[in-house]
Amino acid sequence: MKRPRFILITLCVFVLMLLLPACTSPATPSPAQPTEPAALAPTVVPVTLDGKQLLEQRCIECHDLQRTESAKKSAEGWGKTVQRMMDKGAILTADEKSTLVEYLAKAYPQ
Ligand code: HEC
């Protein structure tokens, strides 16, 4: 009675040891798959709607970042300033503008 149970347990452990690497091995090829969406993502998402990136890309044509970084404004104030910059020639879509204003209000608050 004791012996078959021992064999059964040993067999179970053995099977588990065989299965465990089999379970973890799909994890190895899977990082290769996420690289595909990740490779696509940078071209679509962060470039358009990242406040910091927008600031660094769209707000340095006429003056350096120092000008923005030394200013402290409320969200309303930043909204007016960014609109004024757009009137001067800064290019931002409506979505980009609100993302940037939100970022500026947090990064350089009054
Ligand atoms: C087309 C040129 C141009 C671009 C692009 C531009 N600016 Fe300006 N900016 C100016 C000029 C000219 C002044 C100085 C005159 C003034 O304040 O209106 C100025 C002044 C400023 C000031 C100081 C005055 C204040 O109101 O505090 C801040 C802050 C500023 N800009 C932020 C930005 C931000 C943020 C962006 C990106 C959305 C940006 N600028 C893009 C031309 C530009």
Residues whose N, C-alpha, C, O or C-beta is under 5 A from the ligand:
A	BS01	HEC	R58 C59 E61 C62 R67 T68 A71 T81 V82 M85 K88 G89 A90
